[in-house]
Amino acid sequence: MKAKYAPPARPKVSYWAALIAIAVGVLVLTEGAILLGLLIAAGGAGWGAVVYKAVQWAEAQRATWEQSHVCLACTGTF
C-alpha cells in the first residue's frame, strides 16, 4: 500500500548534456563544418526540449498526486 500511494518520483535530470552538445555544435560550426555544427546544435536543443518536457510532465503528475485524497474506509483515491 505504501508504494501504491507514494508520491511520483522526481526525475533526476540535467541540462548539462544539452548545453555541452550546443556548445560543441557552435564550436564545430565556427571551425567550418556548418552542416555538422548545425546538426549537433539542433540535437542538443532537441535533447534539452525532451528533458524540459519530461520535467513538466513529472511536475504535473506530482501536482495531481498532491490534490488527490485517499479514502480511509475503502482505500480508493479521489
mmCIF file of the N, C-alpha and C atoms, coordinates in Angstrom:
data_MODEL
# 
_entry.id   MODEL 
# 
loop_
_atom_site.group_PDB 
_atom_site.id 
_atom_site.type_symbol 
_atom_site.label_atom_id 
_atom_site.label_alt_id 
_atom_site.label_comp_id 
_atom_site.label_asym_id 
_atom_site.label_entity_id 
_atom_site.label_seq_id 
_atom_site.pdbx_PDB_ins_code 
_atom_site.Cartn_x 
_atom_site.Cartn_y 
_atom_site.Cartn_z 
_atom_site.occupancy 
_atom_site.B_iso_or_equiv 
_atom_site.pdbx_formal_charge 
_atom_site.auth_seq_id 
_atom_site.auth_comp_id 
_atom_site.auth_asym_id 
_atom_site.auth_atom_id 
_atom_site.pdbx_PDB_model_num 
ATOM 1   N N  . MET A 1 1  ? 0.822   -1.193 0.000   1.00 0.00 ? 1  MET A N  1 
ATOM 2   C CA . MET A 1 1  ? 0.000   0.000  0.000   1.00 0.00 ? 1  MET A CA 1 
ATOM 3   C C  . MET A 1 1  ? 0.868   1.259  0.000   1.00 0.00 ? 1  MET A C  1 
ATOM 4   N N  . LYS A 1 2  ? 1.990   1.165  0.693   1.00 0.00 ? 2  LYS A N  1 
ATOM 5   C CA . LYS A 1 2  ? 2.847   2.335  0.783   1.00 0.00 ? 2  LYS A CA 1 
ATOM 6   C C  . LYS A 1 2  ? 3.362   2.744  -0.596  1.00 0.00 ? 2  LYS A C  1 
ATOM 7   N N  . ALA A 1 3  ? 3.731   1.771  -1.404  1.00 0.00 ? 3  ALA A N  1 
ATOM 8   C CA . ALA A 1 3  ? 4.238   2.070  -2.749  1.00 0.00 ? 3  ALA A CA 1 
ATOM 9   C C  . ALA A 1 3  ? 3.116   2.551  -3.668  1.00 0.00 ? 3  ALA A C  1 
ATOM 10  N N  . LYS A 1 4  ? 1.912   2.021  -3.454  1.00 0.00 ? 4  LYS A N  1 
ATOM 11  C CA . LYS A 1 4  ? 0.788   2.396  -4.309  1.00 0.00 ? 4  LYS A CA 1 
ATOM 12  C C  . LYS A 1 4  ? 0.411   3.865  -4.128  1.00 0.00 ? 4  LYS A C  1 
ATOM 13  N N  . TYR A 1 5  ? 0.461   4.344  -2.903  1.00 0.00 ? 5  TYR A N  1 
ATOM 14  C CA . TYR A 1 5  ? 0.044   5.710  -2.624  1.00 0.00 ? 5  TYR A CA 1 
ATOM 15  C C  . TYR A 1 5  ? 1.207   6.678  -2.459  1.00 0.00 ? 5  TYR A C  1 
ATOM 16  N N  . ALA A 1 6  ? 2.399   6.230  -2.765  1.00 0.00 ? 6  ALA A N  1 
ATOM 17  C CA . ALA A 1 6  ? 3.583   7.097  -2.649  1.00 0.00 ? 6  ALA A CA 1 
ATOM 18  C C  . ALA A 1 6  ? 3.539   8.175  -3.734  1.00 0.00 ? 6  ALA A C  1 
ATOM 19  N N  . PRO A 1 7  ? 4.163   9.303  -3.462  1.00 0.00 ? 7  PRO A N  1 
ATOM 20  C CA . PRO A 1 7  ? 4.194   10.357 -4.480  1.00 0.00 ? 7  PRO A CA 1 
ATOM 21  C C  . PRO A 1 7  ? 5.039   9.923  -5.678  1.00 0.00 ? 7  PRO A C  1 
ATOM 22  N N  . PRO A 1 8  ? 4.726   10.444 -6.851  1.00 0.00 ? 8  PRO A N  1 
ATOM 23  C CA . PRO A 1 8  ? 5.539   10.137 -8.022  1.00 0.00 ? 8  PRO A CA 1 
ATOM 24  C C  . PRO A 1 8  ? 6.971   10.641 -7.819  1.00 0.00 ? 8  PRO A C  1 
ATOM 25  N N  . ALA A 1 9  ? 7.902   9.890  -8.332  1.00 0.00 ? 9  ALA A N  1 
ATOM 26  C CA . ALA A 1 9  ? 9.314   10.259 -8.161  1.00 0.00 ? 9  ALA A CA 1 
ATOM 27  C C  . ALA A 1 9  ? 9.647   11.492 -8.988  1.00 0.00 ? 9  ALA A C  1 
ATOM 28  N N  . ARG A 1 10 ? 10.526  12.292 -8.446  1.00 0.00 ? 10 ARG A N  1 
ATOM 29  C CA . ARG A 1 10 ? 11.010  13.445 -9.201  1.00 0.00 ? 10 ARG A CA 1 
ATOM 30  C C  . ARG A 1 10 ? 12.101  12.971 -10.150 1.00 0.00 ? 10 ARG A C  1 
ATOM 31  N N  . PRO A 1 11 ? 12.028  13.407 -11.384 1.00 0.00 ? 11 PRO A N  1 
ATOM 32  C CA . PRO A 1 11 ? 13.043  12.944 -12.332 1.00 0.00 ? 11 PRO A CA 1 
ATOM 33  C C  . PRO A 1 11 ? 14.405  13.561 -12.016 1.00 0.00 ? 11 PRO A C  1 
ATOM 34  N N  . LYS A 1 12 ? 15.428  12.748 -12.156 1.00 0.00 ? 12 LYS A N  1 
ATOM 35  C CA . LYS A 1 12 ? 16.781  13.244 -11.966 1.00 0.00 ? 12 LYS A CA 1 
ATOM 36  C C  . LYS A 1 12 ? 17.296  13.641 -13.341 1.00 0.00 ? 12 LYS A C  1 
ATOM 37  N N  . VAL A 1 13 ? 17.155  14.912 -13.643 1.00 0.00 ? 13 VAL A N  1 
ATOM 38  C CA . VAL A 1 13 ? 17.528  15.400 -14.972 1.00 0.00 ? 13 VAL A CA 1 
ATOM 39  C C  . VAL A 1 13 ? 18.638  16.416 -14.856 1.00 0.00 ? 13 VAL A C  1 
ATOM 40  N N  . SER A 1 14 ? 19.333  16.555 -15.953 1.00 0.00 ? 14 SER A N  1 
ATOM 41  C CA . SER A 1 14 ? 20.400  17.531 -16.023 1.00 0.00 ? 14 SER A CA 1 
ATOM 42  C C  . SER A 1 14 ? 20.414  18.115 -17.426 1.00 0.00 ? 14 SER A C  1 
ATOM 43  N N  . TYR A 1 15 ? 20.529  19.394 -17.476 1.00 0.00 ? 15 TYR A N  1 
ATOM 44  C CA . TYR A 1 15 ? 20.603  20.074 -18.765 1.00 0.00 ? 15 TYR A CA 1 
ATOM 45  C C  . TYR A 1 15 ? 22.041  20.183 -19.268 1.00 0.00 ? 15 TYR A C  1 
ATOM 46  N N  . TRP A 1 16 ? 22.999  19.643 -18.518 1.00 0.00 ? 16 TRP A N  1 
ATOM 47  C CA . TRP A 1 16 ? 24.403  19.766 -18.905 1.00 0.00 ? 16 TRP A CA 1 
ATOM 48  C C  . TRP A 1 16 ? 24.690  19.111 -20.245 1.00 0.00 ? 16 TRP A C  1 
ATOM 49  N N  . ALA A 1 17 ? 24.122  17.949 -20.501 1.00 0.00 ? 17 ALA A N  1 
ATOM 50  C CA . ALA A 1 17 ? 24.378  17.258 -21.771 1.00 0.00 ? 17 ALA A CA 1 
ATOM 51  C C  . ALA A 1 17 ? 23.880  18.102 -22.945 1.00 0.00 ? 17 ALA A C  1 
ATOM 52  N N  . ALA A 1 18 ? 22.724  18.706 -22.794 1.00 0.00 ? 18 ALA A N  1 
ATOM 53  C CA . ALA A 1 18 ? 22.178  19.549 -23.858 1.00 0.00 ? 18 ALA A CA 1 
ATOM 54  C C  . ALA A 1 18 ? 23.039  20.789 -24.060 1.00 0.00 ? 18 ALA A C  1 
ATOM 55  N N  . LEU A 1 19 ? 23.462  21.414 -22.961 1.00 0.00 ? 19 LEU A N  1 
ATOM 56  C CA . LEU A 1 19 ? 24.299  22.605 -23.086 1.00 0.00 ? 19 LEU A CA 1 
ATOM 57  C C  . LEU A 1 19 ? 25.656  22.293 -23.697 1.00 0.00 ? 19 LEU A C  1 
ATOM 58  N N  . ILE A 1 20 ? 26.224  21.162 -23.328 1.00 0.00 ? 20 ILE A N  1 
ATOM 59  C CA . ILE A 1 20 ? 27.514  20.771 -23.897 1.00 0.00 ? 20 ILE A CA 1 
ATOM 60  C C  . ILE A 1 20 ? 27.364  20.469 -25.384 1.00 0.00 ? 20 ILE A C  1 
ATOM 61  N N  . ALA A 1 21 ? 26.284  19.794 -25.770 1.00 0.00 ? 21 ALA A N  1 
ATOM 62  C CA . ALA A 1 21 ? 26.056  19.494 -27.182 1.00 0.00 ? 21 ALA A CA 1 
ATOM 63  C C  . ALA A 1 21 ? 25.884  20.772 -27.996 1.00 0.00 ? 21 ALA A C  1 
ATOM 64  N N  . ILE A 1 22 ? 25.181  21.742 -27.451 1.00 0.00 ? 22 ILE A N  1 
ATOM 65  C CA . ILE A 1 22 ? 25.008  23.012 -28.153 1.00 0.00 ? 22 ILE A CA 1 
ATOM 66  C C  . ILE A 1 22 ? 26.350  23.728 -28.283 1.00 0.00 ? 22 ILE A C  1 
ATOM 67  N N  . ALA A 1 23 ? 27.136  23.719 -27.212 1.00 0.00 ? 23 ALA A N  1 
ATOM 68  C CA . ALA A 1 23 ? 28.450  24.367 -27.265 1.00 0.00 ? 23 ALA A CA 1 
ATOM 69  C C  . ALA A 1 23 ? 29.370  23.672 -28.269 1.00 0.00 ? 23 ALA A C  1 
ATOM 70  N N  . VAL A 1 24 ? 29.348  22.348 -28.293 1.00 0.00 ? 24 VAL A N  1 
ATOM 71  C CA . VAL A 1 24 ? 30.171  21.616 -29.270 1.00 0.00 ? 24 VAL A CA 1 
ATOM 72  C C  . VAL A 1 24 ? 29.678  21.907 -30.679 1.00 0.00 ? 24 VAL A C  1 
ATOM 73  N N  . GLY A 1 25 ? 28.379  21.994 -30.869 1.00 0.00 ? 25 GLY A N  1 
ATOM 74  C CA . GLY A 1 25 ? 27.825  22.335 -32.180 1.00 0.00 ? 25 GLY A CA 1 
ATOM 75  C C  . GLY A 1 25 ? 28.269  23.702 -32.655 1.00 0.00 ? 25 GLY A C  1 
ATOM 76  N N  . VAL A 1 26 ? 28.275  24.659 -31.748 1.00 0.00 ? 26 VAL A N  1 
ATOM 77  C CA . VAL A 1 26 ? 28.732  26.007 -32.101 1.00 0.00 ? 26 VAL A CA 1 
ATOM 78  C C  . VAL A 1 26 ? 30.228  25.996 -32.405 1.00 0.00 ? 26 VAL A C  1 
ATOM 79  N N  . LEU A 1 27 ? 30.992  25.235 -31.636 1.00 0.00 ? 27 LEU A N  1 
ATOM 80  C CA . LEU A 1 27 ? 32.429  25.134 -31.881 1.00 0.00 ? 27 LEU A CA 1 
ATOM 81  C C  . LEU A 1 27 ? 32.710  24.506 -33.245 1.00 0.00 ? 27 LEU A C  1 
ATOM 82  N N  . VAL A 1 28 ? 32.005  23.432 -33.566 1.00 0.00 ? 28 VAL A N  1 
ATOM 83  C CA . VAL A 1 28 ? 32.167  22.794 -34.878 1.00 0.00 ? 28 VAL A CA 1 
ATOM 84  C C  . VAL A 1 28 ? 31.714  23.740 -35.978 1.00 0.00 ? 28 VAL A C  1 
ATOM 85  N N  . LEU A 1 29 ? 30.679  24.498 -35.710 1.00 0.00 ? 29 LEU A N  1 
ATOM 86  C CA . LEU A 1 29 ? 30.176  25.475 -36.673 1.00 0.00 ? 29 LEU A CA 1 
ATOM 87  C C  . LEU A 1 29 ? 31.219  26.542 -36.979 1.00 0.00 ? 29 LEU A C  1 
ATOM 88  N N  . THR A 1 30 ? 31.910  27.006 -35.961 1.00 0.00 ? 30 THR A N  1 
ATOM 89  C CA . THR A 1 30 ? 32.936  28.038 -36.177 1.00 0.00 ? 30 THR A CA 1 
ATOM 90  C C  . THR A 1 30 ? 34.189  27.482 -36.838 1.00 0.00 ? 30 THR A C  1 
ATOM 91  N N  . GLU A 1 31 ? 34.380  26.165 -36.761 1.00 0.00 ? 31 GLU A N  1 
ATOM 92  C CA . GLU A 1 31 ? 35.542  25.544 -37.409 1.00 0.00 ? 31 GLU A CA 1 
ATOM 93  C C  . GLU A 1 31 ? 35.326  25.359 -38.902 1.00 0.00 ? 31 GLU A C  1 
ATOM 94  N N  . GLY A 1 32 ? 34.109  25.510 -39.365 1.00 0.00 ? 32 GLY A N  1 
ATOM 95  C CA . GLY A 1 32 ? 33.861  25.442 -40.796 1.00 0.00 ? 32 GLY A CA 1 
ATOM 96  C C  . GLY A 1 32 ? 32.903  24.355 -41.233 1.00 0.00 ? 32 GLY A C  1 
ATOM 97  N N  . ALA A 1 33 ? 32.628  23.370 -40.409 1.00 0.00 ? 33 ALA A N  1 
ATOM 98  C CA . ALA A 1 33 ? 31.691  22.301 -40.766 1.00 0.00 ? 33 ALA A CA 1 
ATOM 99  C C  . ALA A 1 33 ? 30.282  22.751 -40.405 1.00 0.00 ? 33 ALA A C  1 
ATOM 100 N N  . ILE A 1 34 ? 29.688  23.502 -41.293 1.00 0.00 ? 34 ILE A N  1 
ATOM 101 C CA . ILE A 1 34 ? 28.419  24.165 -40.993 1.00 0.00 ? 34 ILE A CA 1 
ATOM 102 C C  . ILE A 1 34 ? 27.288  23.163 -40.791 1.00 0.00 ? 34 ILE A C  1 
ATOM 103 N N  . LEU A 1 35 ? 27.150  22.218 -41.700 1.00 0.00 ? 35 LEU A N  1 
ATOM 104 C CA . LEU A 1 35 ? 26.043  21.272 -41.591 1.00 0.00 ? 35 LEU A CA 1 
ATOM 105 C C  . LEU A 1 35 ? 26.177  20.403 -40.343 1.00 0.00 ? 35 LEU A C  1 
ATOM 106 N N  . LEU A 1 36 ? 27.366  19.909 -40.073 1.00 0.00 ? 36 LEU A N  1 
ATOM 107 C CA . LEU A 1 36 ? 27.588  19.087 -38.885 1.00 0.00 ? 36 LEU A CA 1 
ATOM 108 C C  . LEU A 1 36 ? 27.373  19.902 -37.610 1.00 0.00 ? 36 LEU A C  1 
ATOM 109 N N  . GLY A 1 37 ? 27.851  21.141 -37.588 1.00 0.00 ? 37 GLY A N  1 
ATOM 110 C CA . GLY A 1 37 ? 27.667  22.005 -36.420 1.00 0.00 ? 37 GLY A CA 1 
ATOM 111 C C  . GLY A 1 37 ? 26.203  22.295 -36.142 1.00 0.00 ? 37 GLY A C  1 
ATOM 112 N N  . LEU A 1 38 ? 25.461  22.580 -37.211 1.00 0.00 ? 38 LEU A N  1 
ATOM 113 C CA . LEU A 1 38 ? 24.029  22.831 -37.035 1.00 0.00 ? 38 LEU A CA 1 
ATOM 114 C C  . LEU A 1 38 ? 23.307  21.576 -36.560 1.00 0.00 ? 38 LEU A C  1 
ATOM 115 N N  . LEU A 1 39 ? 23.720  20.417 -37.089 1.00 0.00 ? 39 LEU A N  1 
ATOM 116 C CA . LEU A 1 39 ? 23.102  19.163 -36.681 1.00 0.00 ? 39 LEU A CA 1 
ATOM 117 C C  . LEU A 1 39 ? 23.358  18.859 -35.206 1.00 0.00 ? 39 LEU A C  1 
ATOM 118 N N  . ILE A 1 40 ? 24.582  19.071 -34.752 1.00 0.00 ? 40 ILE A N  1 
ATOM 119 C CA . ILE A 1 40 ? 24.911  18.817 -33.347 1.00 0.00 ? 40 ILE A CA 1 
ATOM 120 C C  . ILE A 1 40 ? 24.178  19.807 -32.439 1.00 0.00 ? 40 ILE A C  1 
ATOM 121 N N  . ALA A 1 41 ? 24.173  21.080 -32.822 1.00 0.00 ? 41 ALA A N  1 
ATOM 122 C CA . ALA A 1 41 ? 23.485  22.093 -32.009 1.00 0.00 ? 41 ALA A CA 1 
ATOM 123 C C  . ALA A 1 41 ? 21.980  21.830 -31.964 1.00 0.00 ? 41 ALA A C  1 
ATOM 124 N N  . ALA A 1 42 ? 21.400  21.431 -33.084 1.00 0.00 ? 42 ALA A N  1 
ATOM 125 C CA . ALA A 1 42 ? 19.968  21.128 -33.110 1.00 0.00 ? 42 ALA A CA 1 
ATOM 126 C C  . ALA A 1 42 ? 19.666  19.891 -32.263 1.00 0.00 ? 42 ALA A C  1 
ATOM 127 N N  . GLY A 1 43 ? 20.558  18.917 -32.299 1.00 0.00 ? 43 GLY A N  1 
ATOM 128 C CA . GLY A 1 43 ? 20.382  17.735 -31.449 1.00 0.00 ? 43 GLY A CA 1 
ATOM 129 C C  . GLY A 1 43 ? 20.429  18.094 -29.979 1.00 0.00 ? 43 GLY A C  1 
ATOM 130 N N  . GLY A 1 44 ? 21.357  18.973 -29.597 1.00 0.00 ? 44 GLY A N  1 
ATOM 131 C CA . GLY A 1 44 ? 21.432  19.424 -28.209 1.00 0.00 ? 44 GLY A CA 1 
ATOM 132 C C  . GLY A 1 44 ? 20.187  20.191 -27.785 1.00 0.00 ? 44 GLY A C  1 
ATOM 133 N N  . ALA A 1 45 ? 19.695  21.043 -28.683 1.00 0.00 ? 45 ALA A N  1 
ATOM 134 C CA . ALA A 1 45 ? 18.475  21.791 -28.373 1.00 0.00 ? 45 ALA A CA 1 
ATOM 135 C C  . ALA A 1 45 ? 17.280  20.851 -28.272 1.00 0.00 ? 45 ALA A C  1 
ATOM 136 N N  . GLY A 1 46 ? 17.239  19.844 -29.146 1.00 0.00 ? 46 GLY A N  1 
ATOM 137 C CA . GLY A 1 46 ? 16.157  18.857 -29.086 1.00 0.00 ? 46 GLY A CA 1 
ATOM 138 C C  . GLY A 1 46 ? 16.196  18.064 -27.798 1.00 0.00 ? 46 GLY A C  1 
ATOM 139 N N  . TRP A 1 47 ? 17.402  17.664 -27.384 1.00 0.00 ? 47 TRP A N  1 
ATOM 140 C CA . TRP A 1 47 ? 17.542  16.926 -26.129 1.00 0.00 ? 47 TRP A CA 1 
ATOM 141 C C  . TRP A 1 47 ? 17.103  17.796 -24.946 1.00 0.00 ? 47 TRP A C  1 
ATOM 142 N N  . GLY A 1 48 ? 17.468  19.066 -24.978 1.00 0.00 ? 48 GLY A N  1 
ATOM 143 C CA . GLY A 1 48 ? 17.031  19.983 -23.922 1.00 0.00 ? 48 GLY A CA 1 
ATOM 144 C C  . GLY A 1 48 ? 15.517  20.103 -23.874 1.00 0.00 ? 48 GLY A C  1 
ATOM 145 N N  . ALA A 1 49 ? 14.865  20.113 -25.039 1.00 0.00 ? 49 ALA A N  1 
ATOM 146 C CA . ALA A 1 49 ? 13.407  20.194 -25.085 1.00 0.00 ? 49 ALA A CA 1 
ATOM 147 C C  . ALA A 1 49 ? 12.777  18.924 -24.529 1.00 0.00 ? 49 ALA A C  1 
ATOM 148 N N  . VAL A 1 50 ? 13.368  17.768 -24.838 1.00 0.00 ? 50 VAL A N  1 
ATOM 149 C CA . VAL A 1 50 ? 12.847  16.500 -24.321 1.00 0.00 ? 50 VAL A CA 1 
ATOM 150 C C  . VAL A 1 50 ? 12.959  16.459 -22.802 1.00 0.00 ? 50 VAL A C  1 
ATOM 151 N N  . VAL A 1 51 ? 14.097  16.892 -22.280 1.00 0.00 ? 51 VAL A N  1 
ATOM 152 C CA . VAL A 1 51 ? 14.300  16.909 -20.828 1.00 0.00 ? 51 VAL A CA 1 
ATOM 153 C C  . VAL A 1 51 ? 13.321  17.878 -20.170 1.00 0.00 ? 51 VAL A C  1 
ATOM 154 N N  . TYR A 1 52 ? 13.121  19.028 -20.778 1.00 0.00 ? 52 TYR A N  1 
ATOM 155 C CA . TYR A 1 52 ? 12.190  20.021 -20.239 1.00 0.00 ? 52 TYR A CA 1 
ATOM 156 C C  . TYR A 1 52 ? 10.769  19.460 -20.195 1.00 0.00 ? 52 TYR A C  1 
ATOM 157 N N  . LYS A 1 53 ? 10.349  18.782 -21.268 1.00 0.00 ? 53 LYS A N  1 
ATOM 158 C CA . LYS A 1 53 ? 9.007   18.198 -21.293 1.00 0.00 ? 53 LYS A CA 1 
ATOM 159 C C  . LYS A 1 53 ? 8.860   17.107 -20.238 1.00 0.00 ? 53 LYS A C  1 
ATOM 160 N N  . ALA A 1 54 ? 9.925   16.324 -20.022 1.00 0.00 ? 54 ALA A N  1 
ATOM 161 C CA . ALA A 1 54 ? 9.872   15.274 -19.004 1.00 0.00 ? 54 ALA A CA 1 
ATOM 162 C C  . ALA A 1 54 ? 9.697   15.873 -17.617 1.00 0.00 ? 54 ALA A C  1 
ATOM 163 N N  . VAL A 1 55 ? 10.375  16.966 -17.360 1.00 0.00 ? 55 VAL A N  1 
ATOM 164 C CA . VAL A 1 55 ? 10.249  17.640 -16.065 1.00 0.00 ? 55 VAL A CA 1 
ATOM 165 C C  . VAL A 1 55 ? 8.840   18.200 -15.907 1.00 0.00 ? 55 VAL A C  1 
ATOM 166 N N  . GLN A 1 56 ? 8.312   18.811 -16.947 1.00 0.00 ? 56 GLN A N  1 
ATOM 167 C CA . GLN A 1 56 ? 6.962   19.371 -16.875 1.00 0.00 ? 56 GLN A CA 1 
ATOM 168 C C  . GLN A 1 56 ? 5.924   18.277 -16.644 1.00 0.00 ? 56 GLN A C  1 
ATOM 169 N N  . TRP A 1 57 ? 6.079   17.124 -17.320 1.00 0.00 ? 57 TRP A N  1 
ATOM 170 C CA . TRP A 1 57 ? 5.151   16.017 -17.145 1.00 0.00 ? 57 TRP A CA 1 
ATOM 171 C C  . TRP A 1 57 ? 5.218   15.478 -15.719 1.00 0.00 ? 57 TRP A C  1 
ATOM 172 N N  . ALA A 1 58 ? 6.429   15.337 -15.188 1.00 0.00 ? 58 ALA A N  1 
ATOM 173 C CA . ALA A 1 58 ? 6.588   14.816 -13.824 1.00 0.00 ? 58 ALA A CA 1 
ATOM 174 C C  . ALA A 1 58 ? 6.002   15.780 -12.795 1.00 0.00 ? 58 ALA A C  1 
ATOM 175 N N  . GLU A 1 59 ? 6.190   17.065 -13.000 1.00 0.00 ? 59 GLU A N  1 
ATOM 176 C CA . GLU A 1 59 ? 5.621   18.043 -12.077 1.00 0.00 ? 59 GLU A CA 1 
ATOM 177 C C  . GLU A 1 59 ? 4.099   18.049 -12.150 1.00 0.00 ? 59 GLU A C  1 
ATOM 178 N N  . ALA A 1 60 ? 3.550   17.835 -13.328 1.00 0.00 ? 60 ALA A N  1 
ATOM 179 C CA . ALA A 1 60 ? 2.092   17.745 -13.451 1.00 0.00 ? 60 ALA A CA 1 
ATOM 180 C C  . ALA A 1 60 ? 1.567   16.513 -12.716 1.00 0.00 ? 60 ALA A C  1 
ATOM 181 N N  . GLN A 1 61 ? 2.294   15.401 -12.811 1.00 0.00 ? 61 GLN A N  1 
ATOM 182 C CA . GLN A 1 61 ? 1.904   14.200 -12.082 1.00 0.00 ? 61 GLN A CA 1 
ATOM 183 C C  . GLN A 1 61 ? 1.965   14.421 -10.571 1.00 0.00 ? 61 GLN A C  1 
ATOM 184 N N  . ARG A 1 62 ? 2.992   15.121 -10.121 1.00 0.00 ? 62 ARG A N  1 
ATOM 185 C CA . ARG A 1 62 ? 3.107   15.418 -8.683  1.00 0.00 ? 62 ARG A CA 1 
ATOM 186 C C  . ARG A 1 62 ? 1.985   16.346 -8.231  1.00 0.00 ? 62 ARG A C  1 
ATOM 187 N N  . ALA A 1 63 ? 1.619   17.321 -9.056  1.00 0.00 ? 63 ALA A N  1 
ATOM 188 C CA . ALA A 1 63 ? 0.531   18.231 -8.698  1.00 0.00 ? 63 ALA A CA 1 
ATOM 189 C C  . ALA A 1 63 ? -0.791  17.474 -8.603  1.00 0.00 ? 63 ALA A C  1 
ATOM 190 N N  . THR A 1 64 ? -1.006  16.546 -9.525  1.00 0.00 ? 64 THR A N  1 
ATOM 191 C CA . THR A 1 64 ? -2.218  15.722 -9.478  1.00 0.00 ? 64 THR A CA 1 
ATOM 192 C C  . THR A 1 64 ? -2.221  14.861 -8.225  1.00 0.00 ? 64 THR A C  1 
ATOM 193 N N  . TRP A 1 65 ? -1.068  14.285 -7.888  1.00 0.00 ? 65 TRP A N  1 
ATOM 194 C CA . TRP A 1 65 ? -0.974  13.450 -6.690  1.00 0.00 ? 65 TRP A CA 1 
ATOM 195 C C  . TRP A 1 65 ? -1.232  14.268 -5.430  1.00 0.00 ? 65 TRP A C  1 
ATOM 196 N N  . GLU A 1 66 ? -0.713  15.492 -5.378  1.00 0.00 ? 66 GLU A N  1 
ATOM 197 C CA . GLU A 1 66 ? -0.891  16.334 -4.192  1.00 0.00 ? 66 GLU A CA 1 
ATOM 198 C C  . GLU A 1 66 ? -2.347  16.734 -3.994  1.00 0.00 ? 66 GLU A C  1 
ATOM 199 N N  . GLN A 1 67 ? -3.113  16.797 -5.072  1.00 0.00 ? 67 GLN A N  1 
ATOM 200 C CA . GLN A 1 67 ? -4.520  17.172 -4.961  1.00 0.00 ? 67 GLN A CA 1 
ATOM 201 C C  . GLN A 1 67 ? -5.429  15.977 -4.684  1.00 0.00 ? 67 GLN A C  1 
ATOM 202 N N  . SER A 1 68 ? -4.915  14.764 -4.794  1.00 0.00 ? 68 SER A N  1 
ATOM 203 C CA . SER A 1 68 ? -5.746  13.587 -4.570  1.00 0.00 ? 68 SER A CA 1 
ATOM 204 C C  . SER A 1 68 ? -5.841  13.279 -3.079  1.00 0.00 ? 68 SER A C  1 
ATOM 205 N N  . HIS A 1 69 ? -6.895  12.598 -2.727  1.00 0.00 ? 69 HIS A N  1 
ATOM 206 C CA . HIS A 1 69 ? -7.132  12.193 -1.340  1.00 0.00 ? 69 HIS A CA 1 
ATOM 207 C C  . HIS A 1 69 ? -7.379  10.687 -1.294  1.00 0.00 ? 69 HIS A C  1 
ATOM 208 N N  . VAL A 1 70 ? -6.981  10.054 -0.214  1.00 0.00 ? 70 VAL A N  1 
ATOM 209 C CA . VAL A 1 70 ? -7.176  8.615  -0.045  1.00 0.00 ? 70 VAL A CA 1 
ATOM 210 C C  . VAL A 1 70 ? -8.293  8.401  0.964   1.00 0.00 ? 70 VAL A C  1 
ATOM 211 N N  . CYS A 1 71 ? -9.269  7.620  0.551   1.00 0.00 ? 71 CYS A N  1 
ATOM 212 C CA . CYS A 1 71 ? -10.376 7.282  1.446   1.00 0.00 ? 71 CYS A CA 1 
ATOM 213 C C  . CYS A 1 71 ? -9.884  6.238  2.428   1.00 0.00 ? 71 CYS A C  1 
ATOM 214 N N  . LEU A 1 72 ? -10.025 6.481  3.716   1.00 0.00 ? 72 LEU A N  1 
ATOM 215 C CA . LEU A 1 72 ? -9.544  5.537  4.723   1.00 0.00 ? 72 LEU A CA 1 
ATOM 216 C C  . LEU A 1 72 ? -10.471 4.333  4.891   1.00 0.00 ? 72 LEU A C  1 
ATOM 217 N N  . ALA A 1 73 ? -11.701 4.429  4.391   1.00 0.00 ? 73 ALA A N  1 
ATOM 218 C CA . ALA A 1 73 ? -12.631 3.303  4.515   1.00 0.00 ? 73 ALA A CA 1 
ATOM 219 C C  . ALA A 1 73 ? -12.439 2.295  3.378   1.00 0.00 ? 73 ALA A C  1 
ATOM 220 N N  . CYS A 1 74 ? -12.259 2.800  2.147   1.00 0.00 ? 74 CYS A N  1 
ATOM 221 C CA . CYS A 1 74 ? -12.168 1.875  1.008   1.00 0.00 ? 74 CYS A CA 1 
ATOM 222 C C  . CYS A 1 74 ? -10.795 1.937  0.322   1.00 0.00 ? 74 CYS A C  1 
ATOM 223 N N  . THR A 1 75 ? -9.908  2.749  0.782   1.00 0.00 ? 75 THR A N  1 
ATOM 224 C CA . THR A 1 75 ? -8.558  2.982  0.240   1.00 0.00 ? 75 THR A CA 1 
ATOM 225 C C  . THR A 1 75 ? -8.574  3.380  -1.232  1.00 0.00 ? 75 THR A C  1 
ATOM 226 N N  . GLY A 1 76 ? -9.655  3.954  -1.679  1.00 0.00 ? 76 GLY A N  1 
ATOM 227 C CA . GLY A 1 76 ? -9.713  4.485  -3.033  1.00 0.00 ? 76 GLY A CA 1 
ATOM 228 C C  . GLY A 1 76 ? -9.190  5.924  -3.042  1.00 0.00 ? 76 GLY A C  1 
ATOM 229 N N  . THR A 1 77 ? -8.777  6.356  -4.193  1.00 0.00 ? 77 THR A N  1 
ATOM 230 C CA . THR A 1 77 ? -8.304  7.749  -4.304  1.00 0.00 ? 77 THR A CA 1 
ATOM 231 C C  . THR A 1 77 ? -9.311  8.551  -5.116  1.00 0.00 ? 77 THR A C  1 
ATOM 232 N N  . PHE A 1 78 ? -9.456  9.784  -4.759  1.00 0.00 ? 78 PHE A N  1 
ATOM 233 C CA . PHE A 1 78 ? -10.328 10.694 -5.483  1.00 0.00 ? 78 PHE A CA 1 
ATOM 234 C C  . PHE A 1 78 ? -9.789  12.094 -5.389  1.00 0.00 ? 78 PHE A C  1 
# 
